[in-house]
């Protein structure tokens, strides 16, 4: 659908607006009194989020546009049907969903919430990459928080295994001035060499990190990224994930999207269904939901 068609069917003046995006795919802006978010239909990537009265929460590199077929290191990419590269033999790192165009399935708004629902279903193109029938749905809403929900459904006749996750790039003033709270006593794997450790206290982001935390069995998980440079905390509450990954590449691991100092401007805290193995068997007709809520607050302590 064209942006005019999308606006006529799903738009709402001043609340939900579609506009042309990169590589010929639309993007949608959702807004209300609490804040504004922009989401690309290509990959269902939440490209930006700015709560009212706050600075932007999400890092997006300025060096290069978001193009189909390229990895894009910024925003909040959707990683599916695997996170990383170890769960499914032969699958590209972080799966194919982040490089696929999603359809708009619906929008809604009220006085306190604005939401868009995007979807991706199996096609001959996806089956050339992964031989399963599926339905993937991403809901993004702005209320007092930014809320994301990733729902995986098995629409085929055979069970399948998968991993999935959100990969938020949180904008910070200076990486070395950031700590991540909520991980004290949690075991983790350092993914570079697969060594095992246990976190003690807050995680200070004073060096490159690729820490995969194995979370305790609980209905929800809570973390906070505390940024002394911006004098704020970004609080996260997630469910449906047994892992959380804290990542920053450091100076030595430059990515093609980045300017030389971009590594200093973000820290990723990523809710992941499972790592390194798959989530487990999802039977025909089964579904799994991964959720995360993100809120920017004035730093305390």
Buried (B, 14 or more C-beta within 10 A) or exposed (E): BEBEEBBEEBBBEEBBBBEEBBEEBBBBBBBBEBBBBBBBBBBBBBBBBBBEEBEEBBBBBEEBEBBBEBBBBBBBBBBBBBBBBBBBEEBBEBBBBBBBBBEBEEBBBEEEBBBBBBBBBBEEEBEEBBEBBBBBBBBBBBBBBBBBBBBBBBBBEEEBBBBBBBBBBBBBBBBEBBBBBBBEEBBBBEBEEEEEEEBEEBBEBEEBBBBBBBBEEEEEBEBBBBBBEBEBBBBBBBBBBBBBBBBBBBEEEEBEBBEEEBBBBBBBBBBBBBBBEBBEEBEEEEEBBBBBBBBBEEEEE
